[in-house]
Amino acid sequence: MSETNVYSFLYPATVMVQIDAPGEAEADELRRSIEGEEFSLELVTRAGHRFTAITLDSGAGELDQVNGDPLEELCSNEGCRASLSDGEGYDGECGNCADRRYLHEEGERRAAPRDDCRACIETA
């Protein structure tokens, strides 16, 4: 029987990491805390070749999905992230956030400024 060698190749790759957290800021903090760590795993191709480790490059991760929905299909406001599928939104915001922005731009405020309202923050 002939002896074989193991050859390791480094590839740039896209890795999806799903993090359960109560909010986007908490998920981002957890994401940053695992960057640079090496994770052991054992994936085997049909031909028997093994993937044995993954290391997440620092600063390389970016939010792509929330609860399985692609980011481009969700409200662009971090505190909201409601679906845009109803067609009621405008310029990347859901209907509620777009309406709030419109009222702010017209100088109307129906309630006190909110910390989670991008329009309130931008006009403060």
KALINFEN-V301198 format. One record per pair of residues at least 24 apart in sequence whose C-alpha atoms are under 10 Angstrom apart, sorted by sequence separation. I is the first residue (numbers start at 1). GAP is how many residues later the second one is. If there is no record, write none. Layout:
# KALINFEN-V301198
I;GAP  I;GAP
This chain:
# KALINFEN-V301198
32;24  34;24  35;24  31;25  32;25  33;25  35;25  32;26  35;26  31;27  32;27  31;28  32;28  32;29  31;30  31;31  31;32  28;33  28;34  28;35  27;36  79;36  80;36  79;37  80;37  78;38  79;38  80;38  15;39  17;39  24;39  77;39  78;39  79;39  15;40  77;40  78;40  13;41  15;41  77;41  8;42  9;42  14;42  24;42  76;42  77;42  6;43  8;43  13;43  23;43  6;44  8;44  10;44  17;44  12;45  16;45  18;45  14;46  15;46  16;46  17;46  18;46  20;46  14;47  16;47  17;47  18;47  19;47  20;47  16;48  18;48  19;48  16;49  18;49  18;50  25;53  24;54  25;54  23;55  24;55  23;56  24;56  23;57  24;57
